[in-house]
Amino acid sequence: MAESRDNGRLAGRLAAVAALGFVLVIPPLLAQFDQTDRFFGVPVLWAYLYLVWAIVIGLVAVIVARSR
């Protein structure tokens, strides 16, 4: 029974990270970063997308590592 509860928590946390990732890439929010400015030579929108991508992967890695 405890294993089932742990799997439920893991699934809930992963679903929360997926929802966060989705919210961070919806078009109204992306429009805020669609500028001609550059951040270390990279367009701001690309830098934002790569940052969001790295954060989501990092959160998933932390959650999975803690579940073992």
PDB file of N, CA, C, O and CB in Angstrom:
ATOM      1  N   MET A   1       0.815  -1.180   0.000  1.00  0.00           N
ATOM      2  CA  MET A   1       0.000   0.000   0.000  1.00  0.00           C
ATOM      3  C   MET A   1       0.870   1.259   0.000  1.00  0.00           C
ATOM      4  O   MET A   1       0.529   2.249  -0.646  1.00  0.00           O
ATOM      5  CB  MET A   1      -0.933  -0.010   1.196  1.00  0.00           C
ATOM      6  N   ALA A   2       1.973   1.222   0.712  1.00  0.00           N
ATOM      7  CA  ALA A   2       2.860   2.380   0.762  1.00  0.00           C
ATOM      8  C   ALA A   2       3.478   2.637  -0.608  1.00  0.00           C
ATOM      9  O   ALA A   2       3.678   3.788  -0.998  1.00  0.00           O
ATOM     10  CB  ALA A   2       3.962   2.173   1.815  1.00  0.00           C
ATOM     11  N   GLU A   3       3.781   1.558  -1.342  1.00  0.00           N
ATOM     12  CA  GLU A   3       4.356   1.727  -2.673  1.00  0.00           C
ATOM     13  C   GLU A   3       3.359   2.397  -3.615  1.00  0.00           C
ATOM     14  O   GLU A   3       3.748   3.224  -4.440  1.00  0.00           O
ATOM     15  CB  GLU A   3       4.795   0.372  -3.242  1.00  0.00           C
ATOM     16  N   SER A   4       2.102   2.056  -3.502  1.00  0.00           N
ATOM     17  CA  SER A   4       1.067   2.674  -4.327  1.00  0.00           C
ATOM     18  C   SER A   4       0.947   4.166  -4.012  1.00  0.00           C
ATOM     19  O   SER A   4       0.782   4.988  -4.913  1.00  0.00           O
ATOM     20  CB  SER A   4      -0.286   1.970  -4.111  1.00  0.00           C
ATOM     21  N   ARG A   5       1.030   4.501  -2.744  1.00  0.00           N
ATOM     22  CA  ARG A   5       0.953   5.904  -2.333  1.00  0.00           C
ATOM     23  C   ARG A   5       2.160   6.676  -2.853  1.00  0.00           C
ATOM     24  O   ARG A   5       2.025   7.819  -3.290  1.00  0.00           O
ATOM     25  CB  ARG A   5       0.866   6.018  -0.798  1.00  0.00           C
ATOM     26  N   ASP A   6       3.357   6.051  -2.807  1.00  0.00           N
ATOM     27  CA  ASP A   6       4.562   6.706  -3.311  1.00  0.00           C
ATOM     28  C   ASP A   6       4.478   6.920  -4.825  1.00  0.00           C
ATOM     29  O   ASP A   6       4.906   7.955  -5.334  1.00  0.00           O
ATOM     30  CB  ASP A   6       5.808   5.875  -2.961  1.00  0.00           C
ATOM     31  N   ASN A   7       3.923   5.935  -5.540  1.00  0.00           N
ATOM     32  CA  ASN A   7       3.764   6.090  -6.986  1.00  0.00           C
ATOM     33  C   ASN A   7       2.777   7.203  -7.301  1.00  0.00           C
ATOM     34  O   ASN A   7       2.946   7.927  -8.282  1.00  0.00           O
ATOM     35  CB  ASN A   7       3.297   4.773  -7.622  1.00  0.00           C
ATOM     36  N   GLY A   8       1.756   7.341  -6.478  1.00  0.00           N
ATOM     37  CA  GLY A   8       0.797   8.425  -6.665  1.00  0.00           C
ATOM     38  C   GLY A   8       1.426   9.785  -6.447  1.00  0.00           C
ATOM     39  O   GLY A   8       1.152  10.733  -7.184  1.00  0.00           O
ATOM     40  N   ARG A   9       2.274   9.879  -5.430  1.00  0.00           N
ATOM     41  CA  ARG A   9       2.972  11.144  -5.172  1.00  0.00           C
ATOM     42  C   ARG A   9       3.922  11.477  -6.317  1.00  0.00           C
ATOM     43  O   ARG A   9       4.001  12.624  -6.757  1.00  0.00           O
ATOM     44  CB  ARG A   9       3.748  11.075  -3.841  1.00  0.00           C
ATOM     45  N   LEU A  10       4.645  10.459  -6.797  1.00  0.00           N
ATOM     46  CA  LEU A  10       5.572  10.662  -7.906  1.00  0.00           C
ATOM     47  C   LEU A  10       4.815  11.140  -9.139  1.00  0.00           C
ATOM     48  O   LEU A  10       5.230  12.090  -9.804  1.00  0.00           O
ATOM     49  CB  LEU A  10       6.345   9.363  -8.217  1.00  0.00           C
ATOM     50  N   ALA A  11       3.714  10.483  -9.435  1.00  0.00           N
ATOM     51  CA  ALA A  11       2.915  10.871 -10.600  1.00  0.00           C
ATOM     52  C   ALA A  11       2.372  12.290 -10.432  1.00  0.00           C
ATOM     53  O   ALA A  11       2.337  13.057 -11.394  1.00  0.00           O
ATOM     54  CB  ALA A  11       1.753   9.878 -10.815  1.00  0.00           C
ATOM     55  N   GLY A  12       1.957  12.635  -9.244  1.00  0.00           N
ATOM     56  CA  GLY A  12       1.452  13.983  -8.988  1.00  0.00           C
ATOM     57  C   GLY A  12       2.525  15.040  -9.164  1.00  0.00           C
ATOM     58  O   GLY A  12       2.274  16.099  -9.740  1.00  0.00           O
ATOM     59  N   ARG A  13       3.703  14.758  -8.674  1.00  0.00           N
ATOM     60  CA  ARG A  13       4.802  15.723  -8.808  1.00  0.00           C
ATOM     61  C   ARG A  13       5.215  15.888 -10.265  1.00  0.00           C
ATOM     62  O   ARG A  13       5.466  17.002 -10.725  1.00  0.00           O
ATOM     63  CB  ARG A  13       6.010  15.282  -7.969  1.00  0.00           C
ATOM     64  N   LEU A  14       5.284  14.770 -10.990  1.00  0.00           N
ATOM     65  CA  LEU A  14       5.640  14.854 -12.404  1.00  0.00           C
ATOM     66  C   LEU A  14       4.557  15.587 -13.195  1.00  0.00           C
ATOM     67  O   LEU A  14       4.864  16.330 -14.127  1.00  0.00           O
ATOM     68  CB  LEU A  14       5.864  13.449 -12.984  1.00  0.00           C
ATOM     69  N   ALA A  15       3.303  15.381 -12.830  1.00  0.00           N
ATOM     70  CA  ALA A  15       2.212  16.100 -13.497  1.00  0.00           C
ATOM     71  C   ALA A  15       2.310  17.597 -13.204  1.00  0.00           C
ATOM     72  O   ALA A  15       2.033  18.418 -14.078  1.00  0.00           O
ATOM     73  CB  ALA A  15       0.835  15.551 -13.040  1.00  0.00           C
ATOM     74  N   ALA A  16       2.697  17.951 -11.995  1.00  0.00           N
ATOM     75  CA  ALA A  16       2.861  19.364 -11.643  1.00  0.00           C
ATOM     76  C   ALA A  16       3.989  19.998 -12.454  1.00  0.00           C
ATOM     77  O   ALA A  16       3.860  21.136 -12.906  1.00  0.00           O
ATOM     78  CB  ALA A  16       3.142  19.515 -10.135  1.00  0.00           C
ATOM     79  N   VAL A  17       5.088  19.278 -12.642  1.00  0.00           N
ATOM     80  CA  VAL A  17       6.194  19.800 -13.446  1.00  0.00           C
ATOM     81  C   VAL A  17       5.758  19.954 -14.904  1.00  0.00           C
ATOM     82  O   VAL A  17       6.107  20.937 -15.559  1.00  0.00           O
ATOM     83  CB  VAL A  17       7.429  18.867 -13.347  1.00  0.00           C
ATOM     84  N   ALA A  18       4.993  18.983 -15.410  1.00  0.00           N
ATOM     85  CA  ALA A  18       4.489  19.083 -16.785  1.00  0.00           C
ATOM     86  C   ALA A  18       3.567  20.291 -16.931  1.00  0.00           C
ATOM     87  O   ALA A  18       3.635  21.009 -17.928  1.00  0.00           O
ATOM     88  CB  ALA A  18       3.742  17.792 -17.187  1.00  0.00           C
ATOM     89  N   ALA A  19       2.712  20.513 -15.947  1.00  0.00           N
ATOM     90  CA  ALA A  19       1.811  21.668 -15.989  1.00  0.00           C
ATOM     91  C   ALA A  19       2.606  22.973 -15.928  1.00  0.00           C
ATOM     92  O   ALA A  19       2.287  23.929 -16.635  1.00  0.00           O
ATOM     93  CB  ALA A  19       0.796  21.606 -14.824  1.00  0.00           C
ATOM     94  N   LEU A  20       3.628  23.014 -15.094  1.00  0.00           N
ATOM     95  CA  LEU A  20       4.478  24.198 -15.016  1.00  0.00           C
ATOM     96  C   LEU A  20       5.156  24.457 -16.356  1.00  0.00           C
ATOM     97  O   LEU A  20       5.192  25.594 -16.828  1.00  0.00           O
ATOM     98  CB  LEU A  20       5.529  24.034 -13.908  1.00  0.00           C
ATOM     99  N   GLY A  21       5.691  23.405 -16.966  1.00  0.00           N
ATOM    100  CA  GLY A  21       6.329  23.550 -18.275  1.00  0.00           C
ATOM    101  C   GLY A  21       5.355  24.048 -19.320  1.00  0.00           C
ATOM    102  O   GLY A  21       5.704  24.880 -20.157  1.00  0.00           O
ATOM    103  N   PHE A  22       4.138  23.545 -19.274  1.00  0.00           N
ATOM    104  CA  PHE A  22       3.115  23.992 -20.216  1.00  0.00           C
ATOM    105  C   PHE A  22       2.785  25.464 -20.013  1.00  0.00           C
ATOM    106  O   PHE A  22       2.691  26.224 -20.977  1.00  0.00           O
ATOM    107  CB  PHE A  22       1.851  23.147 -20.069  1.00  0.00           C
ATOM    108  N   VAL A  23       2.612  25.859 -18.778  1.00  0.00           N
ATOM    109  CA  VAL A  23       2.268  27.256 -18.485  1.00  0.00           C
ATOM    110  C   VAL A  23       3.396  28.199 -18.913  1.00  0.00           C
ATOM    111  O   VAL A  23       3.136  29.315 -19.363  1.00  0.00           O
ATOM    112  CB  VAL A  23       1.971  27.434 -16.980  1.00  0.00           C
ATOM    113  N   LEU A  24       4.623  27.760 -18.775  1.00  0.00           N
ATOM    114  CA  LEU A  24       5.757  28.621 -19.129  1.00  0.00           C
ATOM    115  C   LEU A  24       5.947  28.797 -20.630  1.00  0.00           C
ATOM    116  O   LEU A  24       6.688  29.686 -21.051  1.00  0.00           O
ATOM    117  CB  LEU A  24       7.015  28.061 -18.539  1.00  0.00           C
ATOM    118  N   VAL A  25       5.292  27.967 -21.454  1.00  0.00           N
ATOM    119  CA  VAL A  25       5.469  28.098 -22.900  1.00  0.00           C
ATOM    120  C   VAL A  25       4.165  28.420 -23.637  1.00  0.00           C
ATOM    121  O   VAL A  25       4.086  28.236 -24.852  1.00  0.00           O
ATOM    122  CB  VAL A  25       6.058  26.823 -23.455  1.00  0.00           C
ATOM    123  N   ILE A  26       3.156  28.893 -22.927  1.00  0.00           N
ATOM    124  CA  ILE A  26       1.933  29.291 -23.622  1.00  0.00           C
ATOM    125  C   ILE A  26       2.204  30.592 -24.379  1.00  0.00           C
ATOM    126  O   ILE A  26       3.002  31.416 -23.932  1.00  0.00           O
ATOM    127  CB  ILE A  26       0.741  29.461 -22.618  1.00  0.00           C
ATOM    128  N   PRO A  27       1.547  30.776 -25.511  1.00  0.00           N
ATOM    129  CA  PRO A  27       1.847  31.933 -26.372  1.00  0.00           C
ATOM    130  C   PRO A  27       1.776  33.303 -25.702  1.00  0.00           C
ATOM    131  O   PRO A  27       2.627  34.137 -26.010  1.00  0.00           O
ATOM    132  CB  PRO A  27       0.917  31.931 -27.509  1.00  0.00           C
ATOM    133  N   PRO A  28       0.828  33.602 -24.811  1.00  0.00           N
ATOM    134  CA  PRO A  28       0.855  34.947 -24.214  1.00  0.00           C
ATOM    135  C   PRO A  28       2.133  35.233 -23.420  1.00  0.00           C
ATOM    136  O   PRO A  28       2.623  36.362 -23.414  1.00  0.00           O
ATOM    137  CB  PRO A  28      -0.343  35.125 -23.307  1.00  0.00           C
ATOM    138  N   LEU A  29       2.658  34.228 -22.764  1.00  0.00           N
ATOM    139  CA  LEU A  29       3.900  34.417 -22.016  1.00  0.00           C
ATOM    140  C   LEU A  29       5.100  34.475 -22.957  1.00  0.00           C
ATOM    141  O   LEU A  29       6.024  35.259 -22.739  1.00  0.00           O
ATOM    142  CB  LEU A  29       4.086  33.288 -20.992  1.00  0.00           C
ATOM    143  N   LEU A  30       5.088  33.651 -23.999  1.00  0.00           N
ATOM    144  CA  LEU A  30       6.185  33.684 -24.966  1.00  0.00           C
ATOM    145  C   LEU A  30       6.256  35.034 -25.682  1.00  0.00           C
ATOM    146  O   LEU A  30       7.340  35.495 -26.038  1.00  0.00           O
ATOM    147  CB  LEU A  30       6.023  32.555 -25.991  1.00  0.00           C
ATOM    148  N   ALA A  31       5.113  35.657 -25.888  1.00  0.00           N
ATOM    149  CA  ALA A  31       5.097  36.951 -26.565  1.00  0.00           C
ATOM    150  C   ALA A  31       5.871  38.005 -25.772  1.00  0.00           C
ATOM    151  O   ALA A  31       6.392  38.954 -26.356  1.00  0.00           O
ATOM    152  CB  ALA A  31       3.657  37.415 -26.784  1.00  0.00           C
ATOM    153  N   GLN A  32       5.950  37.850 -24.473  1.00  0.00           N
ATOM    154  CA  GLN A  32       6.704  38.792 -23.651  1.00  0.00           C
ATOM    155  C   GLN A  32       8.204  38.735 -23.945  1.00  0.00           C
ATOM    156  O   GLN A  32       8.919  39.717 -23.747  1.00  0.00           O
ATOM    157  CB  GLN A  32       6.455  38.511 -22.178  1.00  0.00           C
ATOM    158  N   PHE A  33       8.671  37.580 -24.416  1.00  0.00           N
ATOM    159  CA  PHE A  33      10.100  37.393 -24.660  1.00  0.00           C
ATOM    160  C   PHE A  33      10.462  37.477 -26.139  1.00  0.00           C
ATOM    161  O   PHE A  33      11.634  37.345 -26.489  1.00  0.00           O
ATOM    162  CB  PHE A  33      10.543  36.063 -24.108  1.00  0.00           C
ATOM    163  N   ASP A  34       9.482  37.692 -27.010  1.00  0.00           N
ATOM    164  CA  ASP A  34       9.733  37.779 -28.442  1.00  0.00           C
ATOM    165  C   ASP A  34      10.165  39.201 -28.785  1.00  0.00           C
ATOM    166  O   ASP A  34       9.369  40.019 -29.246  1.00  0.00           O
ATOM    167  CB  ASP A  34       8.473  37.371 -29.256  1.00  0.00           C
ATOM    168  N   GLN A  35      11.434  39.467 -28.549  1.00  0.00           N
ATOM    169  CA  GLN A  35      12.009  40.792 -28.758  1.00  0.00           C
ATOM    170  C   GLN A  35      13.223  40.676 -29.666  1.00  0.00           C
ATOM    171  O   GLN A  35      13.734  39.581 -29.901  1.00  0.00           O
ATOM    172  CB  GLN A  35      12.393  41.452 -27.409  1.00  0.00           C
ATOM    173  N   THR A  36      13.674  41.799 -30.166  1.00  0.00           N
ATOM    174  CA  THR A  36      14.867  41.788 -31.012  1.00  0.00           C
ATOM    175  C   THR A  36      16.149  41.859 -30.177  1.00  0.00           C
ATOM    176  O   THR A  36      17.248  41.751 -30.721  1.00  0.00           O
ATOM    177  CB  THR A  36      14.822  42.955 -32.001  1.00  0.00           C
ATOM    178  N   ASP A  37      16.015  42.038 -28.877  1.00  0.00           N
ATOM    179  CA  ASP A  37      17.195  42.098 -28.004  1.00  0.00           C
ATOM    180  C   ASP A  37      17.896  40.749 -27.978  1.00  0.00           C
ATOM    181  O   ASP A  37      17.330  39.718 -28.342  1.00  0.00           O
ATOM    182  CB  ASP A  37      16.799  42.524 -26.569  1.00  0.00           C
ATOM    183  N   ARG A  38      19.136  40.791 -27.540  1.00  0.00           N
ATOM    184  CA  ARG A  38      19.921  39.558 -27.438  1.00  0.00           C
ATOM    185  C   ARG A  38      20.502  39.440 -26.035  1.00  0.00           C
ATOM    186  O   ARG A  38      20.810  40.438 -25.383  1.00  0.00           O
ATOM    187  CB  ARG A  38      21.055  39.529 -28.503  1.00  0.00           C
ATOM    188  N   PHE A  39      20.640  38.204 -25.590  1.00  0.00           N
ATOM    189  CA  PHE A  39      21.197  37.880 -24.287  1.00  0.00           C
ATOM    190  C   PHE A  39      22.431  37.024 -24.542  1.00  0.00           C
ATOM    191  O   PHE A  39      22.312  35.854 -24.906  1.00  0.00           O
ATOM    192  CB  PHE A  39      20.148  37.138 -23.363  1.00  0.00           C
ATOM    193  N   PHE A  40      23.615  37.599 -24.354  1.00  0.00           N
ATOM    194  CA  PHE A  40      24.877  36.939 -24.692  1.00  0.00           C
ATOM    195  C   PHE A  40      24.895  36.468 -26.140  1.00  0.00           C
ATOM    196  O   PHE A  40      25.405  35.388 -26.438  1.00  0.00           O
ATOM    197  CB  PHE A  40      25.120  35.757 -23.761  1.00  0.00           C
ATOM    198  N   GLY A  41      24.345  37.265 -27.029  1.00  0.00           N
ATOM    199  CA  GLY A  41      24.352  36.956 -28.452  1.00  0.00           C
ATOM    200  C   GLY A  41      23.233  36.042 -28.914  1.00  0.00           C
ATOM    201  O   GLY A  41      23.131  35.745 -30.104  1.00  0.00           O
ATOM    202  N   VAL A  42      22.399  35.596 -28.001  1.00  0.00           N
ATOM    203  CA  VAL A  42      21.295  34.693 -28.329  1.00  0.00           C
ATOM    204  C   VAL A  42      19.993  35.486 -28.209  1.00  0.00           C
ATOM    205  O   VAL A  42      19.814  36.239 -27.252  1.00  0.00           O
ATOM    206  CB  VAL A  42      21.284  33.425 -27.385  1.00  0.00           C
ATOM    207  N   PRO A  43      19.082  35.323 -29.173  1.00  0.00           N
ATOM    208  CA  PRO A  43      17.798  36.021 -29.033  1.00  0.00           C
ATOM    209  C   PRO A  43      17.117  35.677 -27.705  1.00  0.00           C
ATOM    210  O   PRO A  43      17.199  34.545 -27.230  1.00  0.00           O
ATOM    211  CB  PRO A  43      16.869  35.665 -30.205  1.00  0.00           C
ATOM    212  N   VAL A  44      16.451  36.657 -27.122  1.00  0.00           N
ATOM    213  CA  VAL A  44      15.852  36.508 -25.796  1.00  0.00           C
ATOM    214  C   VAL A  44      14.859  35.339 -25.771  1.00  0.00           C
ATOM    215  O   VAL A  44      14.819  34.582 -24.800  1.00  0.00           O
ATOM    216  CB  VAL A  44      15.147  37.813 -25.379  1.00  0.00           C
ATOM    217  N   LEU A  45      14.072  35.192 -26.817  1.00  0.00           N
ATOM    218  CA  LEU A  45      13.090  34.109 -26.862  1.00  0.00           C
ATOM    219  C   LEU A  45      13.766  32.747 -26.801  1.00  0.00           C
ATOM    220  O   LEU A  45      13.311  31.863 -26.076  1.00  0.00           O
ATOM    221  CB  LEU A  45      12.240  34.213 -28.126  1.00  0.00           C
ATOM    222  N   TRP A  46      14.830  32.571 -27.544  1.00  0.00           N
ATOM    223  CA  TRP A  46      15.545  31.290 -27.529  1.00  0.00           C
ATOM    224  C   TRP A  46      16.166  31.026 -26.166  1.00  0.00           C
ATOM    225  O   TRP A  46      16.115  29.906 -25.658  1.00  0.00           O
ATOM    226  CB  TRP A  46      16.631  31.268 -28.611  1.00  0.00           C
ATOM    227  N   ALA A  47      16.750  32.058 -25.582  1.00  0.00           N
ATOM    228  CA  ALA A  47      17.348  31.903 -24.252  1.00  0.00           C
ATOM    229  C   ALA A  47      16.284  31.496 -23.236  1.00  0.00           C
ATOM    230  O   ALA A  47      16.525  30.631 -22.394  1.00  0.00           O
ATOM    231  CB  ALA A  47      18.038  33.214 -23.807  1.00  0.00           C
ATOM    232  N   TYR A  48      15.111  32.116 -23.315  1.00  0.00           N
ATOM    233  CA  TYR A  48      14.014  31.775 -22.407  1.00  0.00           C
ATOM    234  C   TYR A  48      13.575  30.326 -22.604  1.00  0.00           C
ATOM    235  O   TYR A  48      13.401  29.591 -21.632  1.00  0.00           O
ATOM    236  CB  TYR A  48      12.823  32.722 -22.623  1.00  0.00           C
ATOM    237  N   LEU A  49      13.398  29.920 -23.850  1.00  0.00           N
ATOM    238  CA  LEU A  49      12.951  28.550 -24.118  1.00  0.00           C
ATOM    239  C   LEU A  49      13.966  27.518 -23.629  1.00  0.00           C
ATOM    240  O   LEU A  49      13.587  26.501 -23.048  1.00  0.00           O
ATOM    241  CB  LEU A  49      12.699  28.362 -25.613  1.00  0.00           C
ATOM    242  N   TYR A  50      15.245  27.773 -23.861  1.00  0.00           N
ATOM    243  CA  TYR A  50      16.261  26.832 -23.379  1.00  0.00           C
ATOM    244  C   TYR A  50      16.330  26.818 -21.854  1.00  0.00           C
ATOM    245  O   TYR A  50      16.557  25.767 -21.255  1.00  0.00           O
ATOM    246  CB  TYR A  50      17.634  27.190 -23.960  1.00  0.00           C
ATOM    247  N   LEU A  51      16.139  27.954 -21.233  1.00  0.00           N
ATOM    248  CA  LEU A  51      16.125  28.010 -19.778  1.00  0.00           C
ATOM    249  C   LEU A  51      14.948  27.219 -19.215  1.00  0.00           C
ATOM    250  O   LEU A  51      15.116  26.452 -18.268  1.00  0.00           O
ATOM    251  CB  LEU A  51      16.065  29.463 -19.300  1.00  0.00           C
ATOM    252  N   VAL A  52      13.764  27.398 -19.788  1.00  0.00           N
ATOM    253  CA  VAL A  52      12.584  26.642 -19.346  1.00  0.00           C
ATOM    254  C   VAL A  52      12.811  25.153 -19.546  1.00  0.00           C
ATOM    255  O   VAL A  52      12.492  24.348 -18.671  1.00  0.00           O
ATOM    256  CB  VAL A  52      11.321  27.096 -20.110  1.00  0.00           C
ATOM    257  N   TRP A  53      13.364  24.785 -20.700  1.00  0.00           N
ATOM    258  CA  TRP A  53      13.643  23.383 -21.011  1.00  0.00           C
ATOM    259  C   TRP A  53      14.605  22.789 -19.971  1.00  0.00           C
ATOM    260  O   TRP A  53      14.372  21.686 -19.477  1.00  0.00           O
ATOM    261  CB  TRP A  53      14.239  23.251 -22.439  1.00  0.00           C
ATOM    262  N   ALA A  54      15.666  23.502 -19.643  1.00  0.00           N
ATOM    263  CA  ALA A  54      16.642  23.019 -18.672  1.00  0.00           C
ATOM    264  C   ALA A  54      16.029  22.909 -17.275  1.00  0.00           C
ATOM    265  O   ALA A  54      16.314  21.957 -16.550  1.00  0.00           O
ATOM    266  CB  ALA A  54      17.859  23.945 -18.640  1.00  0.00           C
ATOM    267  N   ILE A  55      15.196  23.867 -16.896  1.00  0.00           N
ATOM    268  CA  ILE A  55      14.557  23.826 -15.577  1.00  0.00           C
ATOM    269  C   ILE A  55      13.618  22.630 -15.469  1.00  0.00           C
ATOM    270  O   ILE A  55      13.616  21.934 -14.454  1.00  0.00           O
ATOM    271  CB  ILE A  55      13.786  25.132 -15.309  1.00  0.00           C
ATOM    272  N   VAL A  56      12.824  22.387 -16.499  1.00  0.00           N
ATOM    273  CA  VAL A  56      11.890  21.254 -16.468  1.00  0.00           C
ATOM    274  C   VAL A  56      12.659  19.941 -16.390  1.00  0.00           C
ATOM    275  O   VAL A  56      12.295  19.066 -15.604  1.00  0.00           O
ATOM    276  CB  VAL A  56      10.972  21.264 -17.716  1.00  0.00           C
ATOM    277  N   ILE A  57      13.700  19.785 -17.176  1.00  0.00           N
ATOM    278  CA  ILE A  57      14.498  18.557 -17.127  1.00  0.00           C
ATOM    279  C   ILE A  57      15.162  18.405 -15.763  1.00  0.00           C
ATOM    280  O   ILE A  57      15.204  17.303 -15.216  1.00  0.00           O
ATOM    281  CB  ILE A  57      15.565  18.556 -18.243  1.00  0.00           C
ATOM    282  N   GLY A  58      15.679  19.493 -15.211  1.00  0.00           N
ATOM    283  CA  GLY A  58      16.293  19.432 -13.895  1.00  0.00           C
ATOM    284  C   GLY A  58      15.303  19.040 -12.812  1.00  0.00           C
ATOM    285  O   GLY A  58      15.629  18.237 -11.937  1.00  0.00           O
ATOM    286  N   LEU A  59      14.102  19.594 -12.859  1.00  0.00           N
ATOM    287  CA  LEU A  59      13.086  19.243 -11.866  1.00  0.00           C
ATOM    288  C   LEU A  59      12.695  17.777 -11.975  1.00  0.00           C
ATOM    289  O   LEU A  59      12.543  17.094 -10.962  1.00  0.00           O
ATOM    290  CB  LEU A  59      11.851  20.128 -12.031  1.00  0.00           C
ATOM    291  N   VAL A  60      12.531  17.294 -13.202  1.00  0.00           N
ATOM    292  CA  VAL A  60      12.191  15.873 -13.382  1.00  0.00           C
ATOM    293  C   VAL A  60      13.325  14.993 -12.847  1.00  0.00           C
ATOM    294  O   VAL A  60      13.064  13.978 -12.202  1.00  0.00           O
ATOM    295  CB  VAL A  60      11.921  15.554 -14.889  1.00  0.00           C
ATOM    296  N   ALA A  61      14.554  15.363 -13.103  1.00  0.00           N
ATOM    297  CA  ALA A  61      15.691  14.580 -12.616  1.00  0.00           C
ATOM    298  C   ALA A  61      15.732  14.546 -11.087  1.00  0.00           C
ATOM    299  O   ALA A  61      15.988  13.496 -10.498  1.00  0.00           O
ATOM    300  CB  ALA A  61      17.002  15.155 -13.161  1.00  0.00           C
ATOM    301  N   VAL A  62      15.483  15.680 -10.451  1.00  0.00           N
ATOM    302  CA  VAL A  62      15.478  15.733  -8.979  1.00  0.00           C
ATOM    303  C   VAL A  62      14.345  14.891  -8.414  1.00  0.00           C
ATOM    304  O   VAL A  62      14.544  14.150  -7.452  1.00  0.00           O
ATOM    305  CB  VAL A  62      15.346  17.189  -8.487  1.00  0.00           C
ATOM    306  N   ILE A  63      13.163  14.996  -8.999  1.00  0.00           N
ATOM    307  CA  ILE A  63      12.011  14.245  -8.507  1.00  0.00           C
ATOM    308  C   ILE A  63      12.235  12.755  -8.655  1.00  0.00           C
ATOM    309  O   ILE A  63      11.954  11.999  -7.725  1.00  0.00           O
ATOM    310  CB  ILE A  63      10.742  14.659  -9.245  1.00  0.00           C
ATOM    311  N   VAL A  64      12.732  12.315  -9.790  1.00  0.00           N
ATOM    312  CA  VAL A  64      12.958  10.882 -10.019  1.00  0.00           C
ATOM    313  C   VAL A  64      14.070  10.375  -9.118  1.00  0.00           C
ATOM    314  O   VAL A  64      13.965   9.273  -8.580  1.00  0.00           O
ATOM    315  CB  VAL A  64      13.305  10.609 -11.497  1.00  0.00           C
ATOM    316  N   ALA A  65      15.126  11.146  -8.939  1.00  0.00           N
ATOM    317  CA  ALA A  65      16.231  10.719  -8.090  1.00  0.00           C
ATOM    318  C   ALA A  65      15.797  10.575  -6.640  1.00  0.00           C
ATOM    319  O   ALA A  65      16.254   9.667  -5.946  1.00  0.00           O
ATOM    320  CB  ALA A  65      17.384  11.702  -8.191  1.00  0.00           C
ATOM    321  N   ARG A  66      14.935  11.445  -6.180  1.00  0.00           N
ATOM    322  CA  ARG A  66      14.449  11.370  -4.798  1.00  0.00           C
ATOM    323  C   ARG A  66      13.495  10.201  -4.571  1.00  0.00           C
ATOM    324  O   ARG A  66      13.341   9.726  -3.446  1.00  0.00           O
ATOM    325  CB  ARG A  66      13.758  12.663  -4.424  1.00  0.00           C
ATOM    326  N   SER A  67      12.857   9.742  -5.647  1.00  0.00           N
ATOM    327  CA  SER A  67      11.850   8.691  -5.487  1.00  0.00           C
ATOM    328  C   SER A  67      12.466   7.317  -5.304  1.00  0.00           C
ATOM    329  O   SER A  67      11.780   6.379  -4.898  1.00  0.00           O
ATOM    330  CB  SER A  67      10.928   8.672  -6.677  1.00  0.00           C
ATOM    331  N   ARG A  68      13.747   7.188  -5.599  1.00  0.00           N
ATOM    332  CA  ARG A  68      14.395   5.860  -5.521  1.00  0.00           C
ATOM    333  C   ARG A  68      14.862   5.555  -4.135  1.00  0.00           C
ATOM    334  O   ARG A  68      15.424   4.487  -3.894  1.00  0.00           O
ATOM    335  CB  ARG A  68      15.569   5.772  -6.473  1.00  0.00           C
TER     336      ARG A  68
END
